[in-house]
């Protein structure tokens, strides 16, 4: 899959408009910084290769 570059600040502003969230200017940089962190964590998870024989459990049962 081709990776596309996303402007996180633009994304935050667009999503705030979409959900009708009045995101004040003094919070936008902090929200964007947190989304940058979330993006980096998600990349680590998505890049982890699983063997083909792994199946999702139908029910989560903690030990």
N, C-alpha and C positions, 0 to 999 in steps of 0.2 A: 504494500500500500504506500502510495506517495504521501510524504509528510508535507503539510502546508503550514506556512508561517502565519501565526495569528497575532494580531495586535491586541494584547490583553486589555489595555486601557479602553480601546474602542469596544471590545467585547463587553466589558463591565458596563459601559455607558448604554450600549444597546440592550443588554439584558435588564438593566434597571428600568429603561423605558418600556420594555416588553411586559414586565410584571408590575408596572406602575409604582415603582419604588422611587421615592424622592431621596436620592443619594446625594447628600451634601458634598460640595467640592472638597472640603477638608478631609473627607473619608475616602475619596476615590483612589488616591495613591496607595493607601493601606489595603484597600480591597483588591486592587490590581496586584500588589505585592503578594498577597495571600493566594491569589489565583495562579501566579507564577510558581509558587511553591507547590500548589496542588498539581499543576501541570508536570513539574519535574518528578513528583512522586508517581503520578500516573504513568509517565514514560517508563520508569523502572518496572512497574507492574506489567505493562504491556509488552516490554521487551523480553520478559522472562519466558523462555521457551518451555512448553510442557510436552511431555511425550505424547504420541498419538493415541496410546491406549488408555489415557486418563479419561475417566468419565465423571461428570458432575454428580454429586450425591443428591438423591431426591429430597432428603431431609437432613438438615444440619443437626448433629448430635454432639454437643461439647463433651469432653472427657470429664 
